[in-house]
């Protein structure tokens, strides 16, 4: 859990730095507008509670909002502006990923490879955890909360309902073979070693207010966005000097 939080903070800081390098700015009016929208959604009590839980005063919250605006502008320029959904993309997706296609409810556990843990060690740990799940009947959610280094670990590894194409290709391939209640063998990807459990399968429904064509276009766009965003963030990491202070 701590590693996942640290990774998210590093990624946010790199995106803010990249926004500044690109010469992007967030005006006072933009910050005030976002803050006003936030306060309109919350009661005074809820607003004060939110600040307290985050450990922020209002000036610090404004700074956070400013950084969020910068990140969104950087993503717009570096990622969204480069996405094109072509007829061939739609034709390819329509056979396997069309809205209304099957959805899978998944739990996920990730063991990352780090400077302190080799790929071999990550795989050994994943195999031990899978043995607890399959042979000893351990609870997947409990193990995910204790061991998973994925942002969803604190939620018991619950990914919710997903469709083909929303996860890494290696994980998609494994999910296609699993039946409800089955636990996968450990799967190695560039992110680390994964264990998956399928909870249920269903036929997906169209998003409200969308035609099948619109929903397909939106789905393909979101998949491309996720892929490009991940690639962009990884590029930022590869170019950065990152040092974690000792605890």
Secondary structure, DSSP 8 states (H G I E B T S, - for coil): -HHHHHHHHHHHHHHHHHHHHTT----HHHHHHHHHHHHHHS-HHHHHHHHHHHT--HHHHHHHHHHHHHHHHHHHHHTGGG----HHHHHHHHTTT-TTSEEEEEEEEEE---SSS-HHHHHHHHHHHHHHHHTS---HHHHHHHH--STTGGGTTEEEEE-TTSS-HHHHHHHTT--TT-B---EEETTEEEEEEEEEEEE----TT--HHHHHHHHHHHHHHHHHHHHHHHHHHHHS-------
